[in-house]
Amino acid sequence: MEQNRFEDLARKLFESIPPSLRAAQKDLEANFRSVLRTGLSRLDMVTRDEFDAQSRVLARSRELIETLERRVAQLEAQLAPQSGDAAPTTGPSLPQD
């Protein structure tokens, strides 16, 4: 999580407490930050950049698989008349998540 978002969340938590408890501001802010860091560190999260990079890798992989499937189908079609076998022109399709 970006530092600014983290700070905004801590500030919003602090602002939500009653004014009578704000006297302990420094203590509460430190506790809020500590609790947030601990809680968020337990989550299995990635940055937006990492997510976007993996999405691009996945899209490229799917393109390559489709290209290879078409190429295999072409090669099988070329081999079928030579061998006299009726080879399938498409292989099993992969799930598209």
MOPAC internal coordinates of N, CA, C and O (Angstrom, degrees):
PM7 1SCF
backbone

  N    0.0000 0     0.00 0     0.00 0    0    0    0
  C    1.4473 1     0.00 0     0.00 0    1    0    0
  C    1.5242 1   107.86 1     0.00 0    2    1    0
  O    1.2310 1   120.03 1   -42.08 1    3    2    1
  N    1.2907 1   117.55 1   137.92 1    3    2    1
  C    1.4459 1   120.89 1  -178.92 1    5    3    2
  C    1.5217 1   110.03 1   -63.25 1    6    5    3
  O    1.2310 1   120.81 1   -29.63 1    7    6    5
  N    1.3351 1   116.07 1   150.37 1    7    6    5
  C    1.4567 1   121.46 1  -178.31 1    9    7    6
  C    1.5243 1   111.33 1   -60.19 1   10    9    7
  O    1.2310 1   119.52 1   139.57 1   11   10    9
  N    1.3378 1   118.52 1   -40.43 1   11   10    9
  C    1.4645 1   121.27 1  -179.80 1   13   11   10
  C    1.5219 1   111.32 1   -62.28 1   14   13   11
  O    1.2310 1   120.07 1   137.06 1   15   14   13
  N    1.3127 1   117.47 1   -42.94 1   15   14   13
  C    1.4580 1   120.44 1   178.93 1   17   15   14
  C    1.5155 1   110.84 1   -64.21 1   18   17   15
  O    1.2310 1   121.00 1   140.53 1   19   18   17
  N    1.3094 1   115.70 1   -39.47 1   19   18   17
  C    1.4563 1   121.37 1   178.54 1   21   19   18
  C    1.5224 1   109.99 1   -62.02 1   22   21   19
  O    1.2310 1   120.50 1   133.33 1   23   22   21
  N    1.3221 1   116.65 1   -46.67 1   23   22   21
  C    1.4601 1   121.31 1   179.37 1   25   23   22
  C    1.5240 1   111.04 1   -64.21 1   26   25   23
  O    1.2310 1   119.94 1   139.07 1   27   26   25
  N    1.3305 1   117.72 1   -40.93 1   27   26   25
  C    1.4616 1   121.26 1   178.25 1   29   27   26
  C    1.5257 1   111.05 1   -61.52 1   30   29   27
  O    1.2310 1   120.71 1   137.14 1   31   30   29
  N    1.3189 1   116.24 1   -42.86 1   31   30   29
  C    1.4614 1   120.37 1   179.58 1   33   31   30
  C    1.5251 1   110.63 1   -64.07 1   34   33   31
  O    1.2310 1   120.01 1   136.96 1   35   34   33
  N    1.3215 1   117.59 1   -43.04 1   35   34   33
  C    1.4652 1   121.07 1   178.54 1   37   35   34
  C    1.5290 1   110.19 1   -63.83 1   38   37   35
  O    1.2310 1   120.24 1   139.52 1   39   38   37
  N    1.3168 1   117.14 1   -40.48 1   39   38   37
  C    1.4600 1   121.21 1   179.35 1   41   39   38
  C    1.5253 1   110.83 1   -64.83 1   42   41   39
  O    1.2310 1   120.37 1   136.46 1   43   42   41
  N    1.3333 1   116.89 1   -43.54 1   43   42   41
  C    1.4673 1   120.70 1   179.02 1   45   43   42
  C    1.5222 1   111.13 1   -62.75 1   46   45   43
  O    1.2310 1   120.40 1   140.06 1   47   46   45
  N    1.3298 1   116.83 1   -39.94 1   47   46   45
  C    1.4578 1   119.57 1   176.16 1   49   47   46
  C    1.5187 1   110.71 1   -61.84 1   50   49   47
  O    1.2310 1   120.87 1   136.45 1   51   50   49
  N    1.3165 1   115.93 1   -43.55 1   51   50   49
  C    1.4549 1   119.98 1  -179.67 1   53   51   50
  C    1.5218 1   110.65 1   -64.13 1   54   53   51
  O    1.2310 1   120.08 1   138.08 1   55   54   53
  N    1.3133 1   117.45 1   -41.92 1   55   54   53
  C    1.4661 1   121.02 1  -178.68 1   57   55   54
  C    1.5266 1   111.99 1   -67.54 1   58   57   55
  O    1.2310 1   120.22 1   158.92 1   59   58   57
  N    1.3274 1   117.19 1   -21.08 1   59   58   57
  C    1.4628 1   119.77 1  -178.23 1   61   59   58
  C    1.5277 1   113.20 1   -82.11 1   62   61   59
  O    1.2310 1   119.79 1   170.81 1   63   62   61
  N    1.3239 1   118.01 1    -9.19 1   63   62   61
  C    1.4665 1   119.44 1   179.96 1   65   63   62
  C    1.5263 1   109.82 1   -81.91 1   66   65   63
  O    1.2310 1   119.84 1   -26.41 1   67   66   65
  N    1.3288 1   117.91 1   153.59 1   67   66   65
  C    1.4667 1   121.31 1  -179.67 1   69   67   66
  C    1.5386 1   111.26 1   -62.44 1   70   69   67
  O    1.2310 1   120.36 1   -32.30 1   71   70   69
  N    1.3316 1   116.92 1   147.70 1   71   70   69
  C    1.4706 1   120.65 1  -179.09 1   73   71   70
  C    1.5218 1   113.60 1   -57.83 1   74   73   71
  O    1.2310 1   120.10 1   149.87 1   75   74   73
  N    1.3066 1   117.42 1   -30.13 1   75   74   73
  C    1.4649 1   119.25 1  -179.13 1   77   75   74
  C    1.5322 1   112.30 1   -65.66 1   78   77   75
  O    1.2310 1   120.37 1   155.58 1   79   78   77
  N    1.3146 1   116.90 1   -24.42 1   79   78   77
  C    1.4635 1   120.29 1   179.66 1   81   79   78
  C    1.5225 1   112.98 1   -92.86 1   82   81   79
  O    1.2310 1   120.30 1   173.67 1   83   82   81
  N    1.3078 1   117.04 1    -6.33 1   83   82   81
  C    1.4568 1   120.16 1  -177.29 1   85   83   82
  C    1.5180 1   113.29 1   -70.80 1   86   85   83
  O    1.2310 1   120.15 1   169.78 1   87   86   85
  N    1.2943 1   117.32 1   -10.22 1   87   86   85
  C    1.4654 1   120.33 1   177.94 1   89   87   86
  C    1.5257 1   110.02 1   -61.53 1   90   89   87
  O    1.2310 1   120.96 1   150.39 1   91   90   89
  N    1.2903 1   115.77 1   -29.61 1   91   90   89
  C    1.4646 1   120.57 1   179.64 1   93   91   90
  C    1.5274 1   109.99 1   -93.94 1   94   93   91
  O    1.2310 1   120.52 1  -141.15 1   95   94   93
  N    1.3097 1   116.62 1    38.85 1   95   94   93
  C    1.4660 1   123.08 1  -173.13 1   97   95   94
  C    1.5231 1   113.59 1   -54.00 1   98   97   95
  O    1.2310 1   119.93 1   126.52 1   99   98   97
  N    1.2920 1   117.75 1   -53.48 1   99   98   97
  C    1.4696 1   120.83 1  -176.31 1  101   99   98
  C    1.5289 1   110.85 1   -59.46 1  102  101   99
  O    1.2310 1   121.39 1   135.63 1  103  102  101
  N    1.3180 1   114.94 1   -44.37 1  103  102  101
  C    1.4539 1   119.86 1  -179.81 1  105  103  102
  C    1.5254 1   111.12 1   -63.39 1  106  105  103
  O    1.2310 1   120.56 1   134.47 1  107  106  105
  N    1.3223 1   116.54 1   -45.53 1  107  106  105
  C    1.4613 1   120.72 1  -179.06 1  109  107  106
  C    1.5258 1   111.72 1   -65.75 1  110  109  107
  O    1.2310 1   120.67 1   137.03 1  111  110  109
  N    1.3133 1   116.33 1   -42.97 1  111  110  109
  C    1.4676 1   119.25 1   179.14 1  113  111  110
  C    1.5202 1   110.87 1   -60.21 1  114  113  111
  O    1.2310 1   120.68 1   135.98 1  115  114  113
  N    1.3121 1   116.30 1   -44.02 1  115  114  113
  C    1.4668 1   119.99 1   179.51 1  117  115  114
  C    1.5266 1   110.14 1   -62.87 1  118  117  115
  O    1.2310 1   120.73 1   138.24 1  119  118  117
  N    1.3306 1   116.20 1   -41.76 1  119  118  117
  C    1.4652 1   120.02 1   179.52 1  121  119  118
  C    1.5268 1   111.23 1   -66.36 1  122  121  119
  O    1.2310 1   120.20 1   137.34 1  123  122  121
  N    1.3240 1   117.22 1   -42.66 1  123  122  121
  C    1.4668 1   120.60 1   177.93 1  125  123  122
  C    1.5281 1   110.01 1   -58.78 1  126  125  123
  O    1.2310 1   120.84 1   132.19 1  127  126  125
  N    1.3092 1   116.01 1   -47.81 1  127  126  125
  C    1.4706 1   119.70 1  -178.77 1  129  127  126
  C    1.5263 1   111.04 1   -62.22 1  130  129  127
  O    1.2310 1   120.88 1   137.85 1  131  130  129
  N    1.3139 1   115.92 1   -42.15 1  131  130  129
  C    1.4551 1   120.20 1  -179.62 1  133  131  130
  C    1.5237 1   111.14 1   -63.55 1  134  133  131
  O    1.2310 1   120.55 1   134.08 1  135  134  133
  N    1.3268 1   116.56 1   -45.92 1  135  134  133
  C    1.4628 1   120.79 1   179.77 1  137  135  134
  C    1.5258 1   110.07 1   -63.76 1  138  137  135
  O    1.2310 1   120.20 1   137.18 1  139  138  137
  N    1.3294 1   117.23 1   -42.82 1  139  138  137
  C    1.4671 1   120.47 1   179.17 1  141  139  138
  C    1.5163 1   111.48 1   -63.10 1  142  141  139
  O    1.2310 1   120.23 1   133.72 1  143  142  141
  N    1.3220 1   117.16 1   -46.28 1  143  142  141
  C    1.4722 1   120.34 1  -179.95 1  145  143  142
  C    1.5204 1   111.04 1   -60.39 1  146  145  143
  O    1.2310 1   120.96 1   134.80 1  147  146  145
  N    1.3196 1   115.76 1   -45.20 1  147  146  145
  C    1.4643 1   120.31 1  -179.28 1  149  147  146
  C    1.5257 1   110.62 1   -63.21 1  150  149  147
  O    1.2310 1   120.76 1   132.09 1  151  150  149
  N    1.3250 1   116.15 1   -47.91 1  151  150  149
  C    1.4632 1   119.97 1  -178.98 1  153  151  150
  C    1.5079 1   113.05 1   -63.99 1  154  153  151
  O    1.2310 1   120.75 1   135.93 1  155  154  153
  N    1.3208 1   116.17 1   -44.07 1  155  154  153
  C    1.4646 1   119.75 1  -178.56 1  157  155  154
  C    1.5236 1   112.34 1   -72.06 1  158  157  155
  O    1.2310 1   120.19 1   150.14 1  159  158  157
  N    1.3182 1   117.25 1   -29.86 1  159  158  157
  C    1.4664 1   119.21 1   179.66 1  161  159  158
  C    1.5220 1   111.64 1   -69.60 1  162  161  159
  O    1.2310 1   120.44 1   157.49 1  163  162  161
  N    1.3287 1   116.77 1   -22.51 1  163  162  161
  C    1.4675 1   120.34 1   178.72 1  165  163  162
  C    1.5248 1   112.24 1   -77.02 1  166  165  163
  O    1.2310 1   120.61 1   160.37 1  167  166  165
  N    1.3165 1   116.43 1   -19.63 1  167  166  165
  C    1.4599 1   120.12 1  -179.81 1  169  167  166
  C    1.5198 1   109.89 1   -78.25 1  170  169  167
  O    1.2310 1   121.07 1   -35.31 1  171  170  169
  N    1.2894 1   115.56 1   144.69 1  171  170  169
  C    1.4598 1   121.11 1   178.98 1  173  171  170
  C    1.5272 1   107.53 1   -90.72 1  174  173  171
  O    1.2310 1   121.08 1   -97.85 1  175  174  173
  N    1.3225 1   115.53 1    82.15 1  175  174  173
  C    1.4580 1   121.10 1  -174.39 1  177  175  174
  C    1.5212 1   110.56 1  -114.23 1  178  177  175
  O    1.2310 1   121.44 1   -25.92 1  179  178  177
  N    1.3110 1   114.84 1   154.08 1  179  178  177
  C    1.4599 1   121.18 1   174.29 1  181  179  178
  C    1.5196 1   107.81 1  -123.59 1  182  181  179
  O    1.2310 1   121.07 1   -19.86 1  183  182  181
  N    1.3116 1   115.55 1   160.14 1  183  182  181
  C    1.4528 1   119.24 1   177.77 1  185  183  182
  C    1.5230 1   109.37 1   -73.83 1  186  185  183
  O    1.2310 1   120.60 1   -17.30 1  187  186  185
  N    1.3005 1   116.45 1   162.70 1  187  186  185
  C    1.4644 1   121.95 1   178.88 1  189  187  186
  C    1.5240 1   109.46 1   -61.46 1  190  189  187
  O    1.2310 1   120.23 1   141.19 1  191  190  189
  N    1.3307 1   117.16 1   -38.81 1  191  190  189
  C    1.4660 1   120.64 1   179.03 1  193  191  190
  C    1.5216 1   111.45 1   -62.11 1  194  193  191
  O    1.2310 1   120.65 1   136.32 1  195  194  193
  N    1.3380 1   116.35 1   -43.68 1  195  194  193
  C    1.4645 1   119.70 1   178.36 1  197  195  194
  C    1.5284 1   111.09 1   -63.39 1  198  197  195
  O    1.2310 1   120.62 1   137.28 1  199  198  197
  N    1.3273 1   116.43 1   -42.72 1  199  198  197
  C    1.4565 1   121.21 1   179.20 1  201  199  198
  C    1.5213 1   110.52 1   -61.48 1  202  201  199
  O    1.2310 1   120.48 1   132.78 1  203  202  201
  N    1.3339 1   116.69 1   -47.22 1  203  202  201
  C    1.4640 1   120.80 1   179.80 1  205  203  202
  C    1.5232 1   111.48 1   -62.43 1  206  205  203
  O    1.2310 1   120.46 1   140.19 1  207  206  205
  N    1.3269 1   116.72 1   -39.81 1  207  206  205
  C    1.4664 1   120.23 1   179.10 1  209  207  206
  C    1.5293 1   110.45 1   -63.54 1  210  209  207
  O    1.2310 1   120.29 1   135.59 1  211  210  209
  N    1.3302 1   117.06 1   -44.41 1  211  210  209
  C    1.4591 1   120.21 1   179.55 1  213  211  210
  C    1.5287 1   111.48 1   -67.07 1  214  213  211
  O    1.2310 1   120.33 1   146.34 1  215  214  213
  N    1.3239 1   116.97 1   -33.66 1  215  214  213
  C    1.4675 1   120.11 1   176.49 1  217  215  214
  C    1.5258 1   110.81 1   -63.70 1  218  217  215
  O    1.2310 1   121.01 1   139.64 1  219  218  217
  N    1.3379 1   115.68 1   -40.36 1  219  218  217
  C    1.4772 1   119.48 1   177.59 1  221  219  218
  C    1.5291 1   110.88 1   -65.99 1  222  221  219
  O    1.2310 1   120.31 1   139.34 1  223  222  221
  N    1.3213 1   117.01 1   -40.66 1  223  222  221
  C    1.4707 1   120.92 1   177.88 1  225  223  222
  C    1.5249 1   109.79 1   -61.83 1  226  225  223
  O    1.2310 1   120.24 1   135.90 1  227  226  225
  N    1.3122 1   117.15 1   -44.10 1  227  226  225
  C    1.4652 1   121.29 1   179.50 1  229  227  226
  C    1.5244 1   111.28 1   -63.01 1  230  229  227
  O    1.2310 1   120.35 1   135.65 1  231  230  229
  N    1.3207 1   116.95 1   -44.35 1  231  230  229
  C    1.4681 1   120.40 1   179.52 1  233  231  230
  C    1.5295 1   110.21 1   -61.80 1  234  233  231
  O    1.2310 1   120.55 1   136.26 1  235  234  233
  N    1.3209 1   116.55 1   -43.74 1  235  234  233
  C    1.4726 1   120.56 1   179.27 1  237  235  234
  C    1.5351 1   110.65 1   -64.31 1  238  237  235
  O    1.2310 1   120.47 1   139.68 1  239  238  237
  N    1.3235 1   116.70 1   -40.32 1  239  238  237
  C    1.4684 1   120.46 1   178.64 1  241  239  238
  C    1.5196 1   111.14 1   -62.48 1  242  241  239
  O    1.2310 1   120.76 1   138.67 1  243  242  241
  N    1.3187 1   116.15 1   -41.33 1  243  242  241
  C    1.4665 1   119.77 1   178.51 1  245  243  242
  C    1.5230 1   110.83 1   -64.05 1  246  245  243
  O    1.2310 1   120.42 1   139.51 1  247  246  245
  N    1.3246 1   116.79 1   -40.49 1  247  246  245
  C    1.4724 1   120.38 1   177.59 1  249  247  246
  C    1.5202 1   110.42 1   -60.90 1  250  249  247
  O    1.2310 1   120.94 1   135.20 1  251  250  249
  N    1.3322 1   115.82 1   -44.80 1  251  250  249
  C    1.4635 1   119.75 1  -179.68 1  253  251  250
  C    1.5314 1   111.18 1   -63.87 1  254  253  251
  O    1.2310 1   120.27 1   138.88 1  255  254  253
  N    1.3111 1   117.09 1   -41.12 1  255  254  253
  C    1.4643 1   120.58 1   179.09 1  257  255  254
  C    1.5252 1   110.22 1   -62.31 1  258  257  255
  O    1.2310 1   120.44 1   135.20 1  259  258  257
  N    1.3222 1   116.77 1   -44.80 1  259  258  257
  C    1.4629 1   119.94 1   178.76 1  261  259  258
  C    1.5249 1   111.32 1   -62.02 1  262  261  259
  O    1.2310 1   120.47 1   138.90 1  263  262  261
  N    1.3266 1   116.71 1   -41.10 1  263  262  261
  C    1.4597 1   120.79 1   178.24 1  265  263  262
  C    1.5268 1   110.41 1   -63.33 1  266  265  263
  O    1.2310 1   120.62 1   135.55 1  267  266  265
  N    1.3259 1   116.42 1   -44.45 1  267  266  265
  C    1.4633 1   120.18 1   179.62 1  269  267  266
  C    1.5263 1   111.75 1   -65.96 1  270  269  267
  O    1.2310 1   120.32 1   141.73 1  271  270  269
  N    1.3426 1   116.99 1   -38.27 1  271  270  269
  C    1.4676 1   119.60 1   177.33 1  273  271  270
  C    1.5295 1   110.69 1   -61.82 1  274  273  271
  O    1.2310 1   120.67 1   138.08 1  275  274  273
  N    1.3287 1   116.33 1   -41.92 1  275  274  273
  C    1.4724 1   119.53 1   178.24 1  277  275  274
  C    1.5284 1   110.60 1   -64.89 1  278  277  275
  O    1.2310 1   120.23 1   139.30 1  279  278  277
  N    1.3108 1   117.16 1   -40.70 1  279  278  277
  C    1.4673 1   121.47 1  -179.60 1  281  279  278
  C    1.5279 1   110.86 1   -65.39 1  282  281  279
  O    1.2310 1   120.32 1   137.20 1  283  282  281
  N    1.3193 1   116.99 1   -42.80 1  283  282  281
  C    1.4711 1   120.76 1   178.10 1  285  283  282
  C    1.5261 1   109.66 1   -62.47 1  286  285  283
  O    1.2310 1   120.27 1   137.85 1  287  286  285
  N    1.3164 1   117.09 1   -42.15 1  287  286  285
  C    1.4696 1   120.61 1   178.77 1  289  287  286
  C    1.5284 1   110.26 1   -61.52 1  290  289  287
  O    1.2310 1   120.17 1   139.05 1  291  290  289
  N    1.3246 1   117.27 1   -40.95 1  291  290  289
  C    1.4753 1   120.58 1   177.99 1  293  291  290
  C    1.5222 1   110.82 1   -63.41 1  294  293  291
  O    1.2310 1   120.63 1   134.48 1  295  294  293
  N    1.3122 1   116.40 1   -45.52 1  295  294  293
  C    1.4639 1   120.16 1  -179.52 1  297  295  294
  C    1.5280 1   111.28 1   -64.50 1  298  297  295
  O    1.2310 1   120.50 1   139.19 1  299  298  297
  N    1.3181 1   116.66 1   -40.81 1  299  298  297
  C    1.4673 1   119.94 1   177.61 1  301  299  298
  C    1.5249 1   110.53 1   -63.79 1  302  301  299
  O    1.2310 1   120.40 1   141.31 1  303  302  301
  N    1.3143 1   116.85 1   -38.69 1  303  302  301
  C    1.4668 1   120.69 1   179.02 1  305  303  302
  C    1.5282 1   110.49 1   -65.71 1  306  305  303
  O    1.2310 1   120.43 1   143.45 1  307  306  305
  N    1.3218 1   116.79 1   -36.55 1  307  306  305
  C    1.4643 1   120.30 1   178.13 1  309  307  306
  C    1.5232 1   111.26 1   -69.74 1  310  309  307
  O    1.2310 1   120.26 1   143.97 1  311  310  309
  N    1.3191 1   117.10 1   -36.03 1  311  310  309
  C    1.4617 1   121.16 1  -178.12 1  313  311  310
  C    1.5227 1   112.60 1   -77.73 1  314  313  311
  O    1.2310 1   119.70 1   151.01 1  315  314  313
  N    1.2982 1   118.17 1   -28.99 1  315  314  313
  C    1.4617 1   121.61 1  -175.86 1  317  315  314
  C    1.5219 1   112.19 1   -57.36 1  318  317  315
  O    1.2310 1   118.19 1   130.95 1  319  318  317
  N    1.3287 1   121.06 1   -49.05 1  319  318  317
  C    1.4690 1   119.63 1   179.41 1  321  319  318
  C    1.5307 1   112.90 1   -65.03 1  322  321  319
  O    1.2310 1   120.07 1   148.71 1  323  322  321
  N    1.3136 1   117.48 1   -31.29 1  323  322  321
  C    1.4605 1   121.32 1  -179.10 1  325  323  322
  C    1.5240 1   111.74 1   -69.87 1  326  325  323
  O    1.2310 1   120.58 1   140.60 1  327  326  325
  N    1.3294 1   116.50 1   -39.40 1  327  326  325
  C    1.4574 1   119.06 1  -175.48 1  329  327  326
  C    1.5219 1   112.42 1   -94.47 1  330  329  327
  O    1.2310 1   120.49 1   166.42 1  331  330  329
  N    1.3143 1   116.66 1   -13.58 1  331  330  329
  C    1.4553 1   120.22 1  -179.37 1  333  331  330
  C    1.5117 1   112.59 1    80.05 1  334  333  331
  O    1.2310 1   120.41 1   178.37 1  335  334  333
  N    1.2988 1   116.83 1    -1.63 1  335  334  333
  C    1.4656 1   121.18 1   178.21 1  337  335  334
  C    1.5180 1   109.59 1   -85.42 1  338  337  335
  O    1.2310 1   121.56 1   -26.50 1  339  338  337
  N    1.2749 1   114.61 1   153.50 1  339  338  337
  C    1.4637 1   119.93 1   174.68 1  341  339  338
  C    1.5198 1   107.66 1   -96.84 1  342  341  339
  O    1.2310 1   120.98 1  -102.45 1  343  342  341
  N    1.3061 1   115.74 1    77.55 1  343  342  341
  C    1.4649 1   120.43 1  -178.75 1  345  343  342
  C    1.5230 1   109.56 1   -72.76 1  346  345  343
  O    1.2310 1   120.39 1   -37.61 1  347  346  345
  N    1.3103 1   116.87 1   142.39 1  347  346  345
  C    1.4578 1   119.20 1   178.10 1  349  347  346
  C    1.5219 1   110.40 1   -63.74 1  350  349  347
  O    1.2310 1   120.81 1   -34.83 1  351  350  349
  N    1.3141 1   116.05 1   145.17 1  351  350  349
  C    1.4725 1   120.00 1  -178.03 1  353  351  350
  C    1.5028 1   112.19 1   -92.24 1  354  353  351
  O    1.2310 1   119.84 1   168.57 1  355  354  353
  N    1.3184 1   117.92 1   -11.43 1  355  354  353
  C    1.4694 1   119.79 1   176.19 1  357  355  354
  C    1.4936 1   108.68 1  -135.26 1  358  357  355
  O    1.2310 1   121.30 1   -34.47 1  359  358  357
  N    1.3040 1   115.11 1   145.53 1  359  358  357
  C    1.4536 1   120.79 1   177.22 1  361  359  358
  C    1.5046 1   109.90 1   -92.50 1  362  361  359
  O    1.2310 1   121.02 1     4.81 1  363  362  361
  N    1.2999 1   115.65 1  -175.19 1  363  362  361
  C    1.4615 1   118.64 1   178.47 1  365  363  362
  C    1.5194 1   109.87 1   -65.03 1  366  365  363
  O    1.2310 1   120.79 1   -41.05 1  367  366  365
  N    1.3094 1   116.10 1   138.95 1  367  366  365
  C    1.4582 1   118.21 1  -179.45 1  369  367  366
  C    1.5190 1   109.05 1   -86.48 1  370  369  367
  O    1.2310 1   121.25 1   -32.41 1  371  370  369
  N    1.3110 1   115.21 1   147.59 1  371  370  369
  C    1.4470 1   121.56 1   179.52 1  373  371  370
  C    1.5089 1   109.27 1   -89.35 1  374  373  371
  O    1.2310 1   119.78 1   -30.02 1  375  374  373
  N    1.3280 1   118.02 1   149.98 1  375  374  373
  C    1.4664 1   120.19 1   178.73 1  377  375  374
  C    1.5213 1   110.53 1   -63.84 1  378  377  375
  O    1.2310 1   120.57 1   -38.46 1  379  378  377
  N    1.3106 1   116.51 1   141.54 1  379  378  377
  C    1.4586 1   122.57 1   178.62 1  381  379  378
  C    1.5172 1   108.16 1  -105.53 1  382  381  379
  O    1.2310 1   120.37 1   -87.01 1  383  382  381
  N    1.3102 1   116.90 1    92.99 1  383  382  381
  C    1.4833 1   120.67 1  -179.68 1  385  383  382
  C    1.4970 1   110.85 1   -79.23 1  386  385  383
  O    1.2310 1   120.10 1   180.00 1  387  386  385

